[in-house]
Amino acid sequence: QRRAAEARHAALRIAERAAVETEALARDRYQAGAVDFLEVTEATTQRLAIERDRIRAKRDALLRLSDLYAALGGGWSLAEPTVAREERGYTVADPAENT
C-alpha cells in the first residue's frame, strides 16, 4: 500500500507540473489575444483540482502512518484534529474528559 501511495503521489506531482505549464501557456495565449479568458479559467481549475488531489493523497498517507504508529503503541499528548477524526469516521476520546 505504501508503494502504491508513493506512486500515486509521484504521478500527481508530475500531473501538477504539467497543469502549471498548461495554465502558463493558456495565460500567454490569452495575453496574445489567441483565446478567451475561459481557457485560462479552465486551466486554472484543472491545476487546482490536481493540486487538491495531491495534497489529499499526501494527507491520507500521513494519517495512515500516524494510525500505524498508534497501533504499534505510540502515542502523543495532543488530541487528533477533529476534521481528521470525522473524515476517518471515528472519534477518539479525550483523556481530559474522563477526569
Backbone hydrogen bonds, N-H to C=O, Kabsch-Sander energy under -0.5 kcal/mol:
donor,donor_aa,acceptor,acceptor_aa,energy
5,A,1,Q,-2.4
6,E,2,R,-2.6
7,A,3,R,-2.6
8,R,4,A,-2.4
9,H,5,A,-2.5
10,A,6,E,-2.5
11,A,7,A,-2.5
12,L,8,R,-2.3
13,R,9,H,-2.0
14,I,10,A,-2.1
15,A,11,A,-2.5
16,E,12,L,-2.3
17,R,13,R,-2.2
18,A,14,I,-2.2
19,A,15,A,-2.3
20,V,16,E,-2.2
21,E,17,R,-2.0
22,T,18,A,-2.4
23,E,19,A,-2.5
24,A,20,V,-2.3
25,L,21,E,-2.5
26,A,22,T,-2.4
27,R,23,E,-2.3
28,D,24,A,-2.4
29,R,25,L,-2.7
30,Y,26,A,-2.2
31,Q,27,R,-2.8
32,A,28,D,-1.7
33,G,30,Y,-1.4
34,A,29,R,-2.6
35,V,29,R,-0.8
39,E,36,D,-1.2
40,V,36,D,-0.6
41,T,37,F,-2.4
42,E,38,L,-2.7
43,A,39,E,-2.2
44,T,40,V,-2.5
45,T,41,T,-2.5
46,Q,42,E,-2.2
47,R,43,A,-2.3
48,L,44,T,-2.6
49,A,45,T,-2.0
50,I,46,Q,-2.2
51,E,47,R,-2.5
52,R,48,L,-2.5
53,D,49,A,-2.2
54,R,50,I,-2.4
55,I,51,E,-2.4
56,R,52,R,-2.5
57,A,53,D,-2.3
58,K,54,R,-2.2
59,R,55,I,-2.7
60,D,56,R,-2.9
61,A,57,A,-2.0
62,L,58,K,-2.3
63,L,59,R,-2.6
64,R,60,D,-2.3
65,L,61,A,-2.0
66,S,62,L,-2.3
67,D,63,L,-2.3
68,L,64,R,-2.4
69,Y,65,L,-2.5
70,A,66,S,-2.4
71,A,67,D,-2.5
72,L,68,L,-1.8
73,G,70,A,-1.5
74,G,69,Y,-2.6
85,R,81,P,-1.9
86,E,82,T,-2.6
87,E,83,V,-2.4
88,R,84,A,-1.6
89,G,86,E,-0.9
90,Y,85,R,-1.9
97,E,94,D,-1.7
98,N,94,D,-0.5
98,N,95,P,-1.0
99,T,96,A,-1.0
